[in-house]
């Protein structure tokens, strides 16, 4: 990536995978980077930078006060907040019947409310600047979901919906918003550190178990290159006219287009029913 105008970037979930790739590429390009993780030392060790351009922050994204303090610290340190990349999140598999209330709420706390918390506390600074770009990382599962991942899909569909409306709400302030939907990338996402499965699986859900086994077998063989994904998202931050939605990976493209065709077909098939409910 060419070194362009220096911006201040805030990247969540930055100690591994795509978040770490983003931080490393941004620092190599001379950008200002504030990065968050649940474990400060793990983040510092992973990045390994003593640059004044890098600020490591320990944050509990589900704790609104923790998020507010970290964002305030980042703005104080760098004097601006130009691009927020909401990367933190984890997968949760299982049928809804198999998952407990605690397990599902924990996933929404990180994947959805953590994202909302960072947006809410970043927007005052961007609104004052009359500029900024919020990039929320969803998943192809947030647009074209697959068997066995209903709760996860729920969190990622939420990211799609809130980003699409957010983009409209803040455009008058010169702020942009993009939702990114990656497919499978060779990160740690398919490891125990990043995926939670039901503690009490129900034997009858054979299709769910088969789907999990199949997906987990792809670990290390995913088609997507995380370094290329990071570069594509960084380019978004410099794009004067970024898309509102960006699908990354050929698998994401194929799943999205297949769903669009299916939905379009259903809409037309039941068009008469839709119109029949009007006065």
Buried (B, 14 or more C-beta within 10 A) or exposed (E): BEEEEBBBBBBBBBBBBBBBBBBBBBBEBEBBBBBBBBEBEBBBEBBEBEEEBBBBBBBBBBBBEBBBBBBBBBBEEBEBBBBBBBBBBBBBBBBEEBBEEEBBEBBBBBBBBBBBBBBEBBBEBBBEBEBBBBBBBBBBBBBBBBBBBBBBBBBBBBBBEBBBEBBEEBEEBEBBBBBBBBBBBBBBBBEEEBBBBBEEBEEEBEEBBEBBEEBBEEBEEBEBEBBEBBBBBBEBBBEEEBEBBBBBBEBBBBBBEEBEEEEEEEEEEEEEEEEEEEE
